Amino acid sequence: MSATDHKVIAKVYLGTSFAWFLIAGLMAMLIRSELAYPGQQAVNEELYKQLFRMNGTIMLLMFATLLFFGFGNVIMPLQIGSPDVAFPRLNMFRYWLFLIAASGFLARQGAPDSGWTAYTPLSDAEHSPGVGGDLSIMGLWMAASAPFWLRYSSSPQLSVCVRPA
């Protein structure tokens, strides 16, 4: 995946966003099945808290943000008449940051079970042991820092303004 065309990168963003939407939808169905019939355990308490955390994080950061970037990569260069974005490799790097950010969910001890806000009483070592919480915080940092690359990677104004004389 080292594409540099903004339309190809946009398709990658949109496809990955849709995949995250499906994954989060399956998690939401598991959460709702637990809430539908109280007393019958569809999932245990720890898995429920992990699903709650992953569903919130995926819908906010992995689905909505990637969807926004996908549409931005398709529409913005076409609106201003630019042939491509200014730094397409940096744009693709931003995509890889989002994929690496999901590594907190793949920890051996499981995803963090501290709720999707990760407030202190639930995110300490007693209530959320293991490496999943640390990986999740680093993943949140990476996913939150990726939009700041937007200023440089999706700026077709630079390619319009900086032309050889």
Contacts in CASP RR format, 6 or more apart in sequence:
PFRMAT RR
TARGET T0000
AUTHOR 0000-0000-0000
METHOD contacts of the structure
MODEL  1
MSATDHKVIAKVYLGTSFAWFLIAGLMAMLIRSELAYPGQQAVNEELYKQ
LFRMNGTIMLLMFATLLFFGFGNVIMPLQIGSPDVAFPRLNMFRYWLFLI
AASGFLARQGAPDSGWTAYTPLSDAEHSPGVGGDLSIMGLWMAASAPFWL
RYSSSPQLSVCVRPA
1 12 0 8 1.000
1 92 0 8 1.000
1 95 0 8 1.000
1 96 0 8 1.000
2 89 0 8 1.000
2 92 0 8 1.000
3 9 0 8 1.000
3 12 0 8 1.000
3 88 0 8 1.000
3 92 0 8 1.000
4 84 0 8 1.000
4 88 0 8 1.000
4 89 0 8 1.000
4 92 0 8 1.000
5 84 0 8 1.000
5 88 0 8 1.000
6 73 0 8 1.000
6 74 0 8 1.000
6 77 0 8 1.000
6 84 0 8 1.000
6 85 0 8 1.000
6 88 0 8 1.000
6 91 0 8 1.000
7 73 0 8 1.000
7 74 0 8 1.000
9 70 0 8 1.000
9 73 0 8 1.000
9 88 0 8 1.000
9 91 0 8 1.000
9 92 0 8 1.000
9 95 0 8 1.000
10 70 0 8 1.000
10 71 0 8 1.000
10 72 0 8 1.000
10 73 0 8 1.000
10 74 0 8 1.000
12 95 0 8 1.000
13 66 0 8 1.000
13 67 0 8 1.000
13 69 0 8 1.000
13 70 0 8 1.000
13 73 0 8 1.000
13 95 0 8 1.000
14 66 0 8 1.000
14 67 0 8 1.000
14 70 0 8 1.000
14 71 0 8 1.000
14 74 0 8 1.000
16 66 0 8 1.000
16 95 0 8 1.000
16 98 0 8 1.000
16 99 0 8 1.000
17 62 0 8 1.000
17 63 0 8 1.000
17 66 0 8 1.000
17 67 0 8 1.000
17 70 0 8 1.000
20 58 0 8 1.000
20 62 0 8 1.000
20 63 0 8 1.000
20 66 0 8 1.000
21 59 0 8 1.000
21 63 0 8 1.000
23 58 0 8 1.000
24 54 0 8 1.000
24 55 0 8 1.000
24 56 0 8 1.000
24 58 0 8 1.000
24 59 0 8 1.000
24 62 0 8 1.000
24 63 0 8 1.000
25 55 0 8 1.000
27 51 0 8 1.000
27 54 0 8 1.000
27 55 0 8 1.000
27 58 0 8 1.000
28 55 0 8 1.000
30 42 0 8 1.000
30 43 0 8 1.000
30 51 0 8 1.000
31 48 0 8 1.000
31 51 0 8 1.000
31 52 0 8 1.000
31 55 0 8 1.000
33 42 0 8 1.000
34 41 0 8 1.000
34 42 0 8 1.000
34 43 0 8 1.000
34 48 0 8 1.000
43 51 0 8 1.000
46 113 0 8 1.000
49 113 0 8 1.000
49 114 0 8 1.000
49 115 0 8 1.000
49 122 0 8 1.000
50 110 0 8 1.000
50 111 0 8 1.000
50 112 0 8 1.000
50 113 0 8 1.000
52 115 0 8 1.000
52 116 0 8 1.000
53 111 0 8 1.000
53 112 0 8 1.000
53 113 0 8 1.000
53 114 0 8 1.000
53 115 0 8 1.000
53 116 0 8 1.000
53 118 0 8 1.000
53 136 0 8 1.000
54 105 0 8 1.000
54 111 0 8 1.000
55 116 0 8 1.000
56 116 0 8 1.000
57 116 0 8 1.000
57 136 0 8 1.000
57 140 0 8 1.000
58 102 0 8 1.000
60 116 0 8 1.000
61 98 0 8 1.000
61 101 0 8 1.000
61 140 0 8 1.000
61 143 0 8 1.000
61 144 0 8 1.000
62 98 0 8 1.000
62 101 0 8 1.000
62 102 0 8 1.000
62 143 0 8 1.000
65 98 0 8 1.000
65 143 0 8 1.000
65 146 0 8 1.000
65 147 0 8 1.000
66 98 0 8 1.000
69 94 0 8 1.000
69 95 0 8 1.000
69 147 0 8 1.000
69 150 0 8 1.000
69 154 0 8 1.000
72 154 0 8 1.000
73 85 0 8 1.000
73 91 0 8 1.000
73 154 0 8 1.000
76 85 0 8 1.000
76 154 0 8 1.000
76 156 0 8 1.000
77 83 0 8 1.000
77 84 0 8 1.000
77 85 0 8 1.000
77 156 0 8 1.000
80 156 0 8 1.000
80 157 0 8 1.000
80 160 0 8 1.000
81 156 0 8 1.000
81 160 0 8 1.000
82 156 0 8 1.000
82 157 0 8 1.000
82 159 0 8 1.000
82 160 0 8 1.000
83 159 0 8 1.000
84 156 0 8 1.000
84 159 0 8 1.000
85 91 0 8 1.000
85 153 0 8 1.000
85 154 0 8 1.000
85 155 0 8 1.000
85 156 0 8 1.000
85 159 0 8 1.000
86 152 0 8 1.000
86 153 0 8 1.000
86 154 0 8 1.000
86 155 0 8 1.000
86 156 0 8 1.000
86 157 0 8 1.000
86 158 0 8 1.000
86 159 0 8 1.000
87 152 0 8 1.000
87 153 0 8 1.000
87 155 0 8 1.000
87 158 0 8 1.000
88 153 0 8 1.000
90 149 0 8 1.000
90 152 0 8 1.000
90 153 0 8 1.000
91 149 0 8 1.000
91 153 0 8 1.000
91 154 0 8 1.000
93 149 0 8 1.000
93 153 0 8 1.000
94 146 0 8 1.000
94 147 0 8 1.000
94 149 0 8 1.000
94 150 0 8 1.000
94 153 0 8 1.000
97 142 0 8 1.000
97 143 0 8 1.000
97 145 0 8 1.000
97 146 0 8 1.000
97 149 0 8 1.000
98 142 0 8 1.000
98 143 0 8 1.000
98 146 0 8 1.000
100 139 0 8 1.000
100 142 0 8 1.000
101 139 0 8 1.000
101 140 0 8 1.000
101 142 0 8 1.000
101 143 0 8 1.000
101 146 0 8 1.000
102 139 0 8 1.000
103 135 0 8 1.000
103 138 0 8 1.000
103 139 0 8 1.000
104 111 0 8 1.000
104 112 0 8 1.000
104 132 0 8 1.000
104 133 0 8 1.000
104 135 0 8 1.000
104 136 0 8 1.000
104 138 0 8 1.000
104 139 0 8 1.000
105 111 0 8 1.000
105 132 0 8 1.000
105 136 0 8 1.000
106 135 0 8 1.000
107 130 0 8 1.000
107 131 0 8 1.000
107 132 0 8 1.000
107 133 0 8 1.000
107 135 0 8 1.000
108 131 0 8 1.000
109 129 0 8 1.000
109 130 0 8 1.000
109 131 0 8 1.000
109 132 0 8 1.000
110 130 0 8 1.000
110 132 0 8 1.000
111 132 0 8 1.000
111 133 0 8 1.000
111 136 0 8 1.000
112 118 0 8 1.000
112 123 0 8 1.000
112 128 0 8 1.000
112 132 0 8 1.000
112 133 0 8 1.000
112 136 0 8 1.000
113 122 0 8 1.000
113 127 0 8 1.000
113 128 0 8 1.000
114 122 0 8 1.000
114 123 0 8 1.000
114 127 0 8 1.000
114 128 0 8 1.000
114 133 0 8 1.000
115 122 0 8 1.000
118 133 0 8 1.000
118 136 0 8 1.000
118 137 0 8 1.000
118 140 0 8 1.000
121 127 0 8 1.000
122 128 0 8 1.000
123 133 0 8 1.000
END
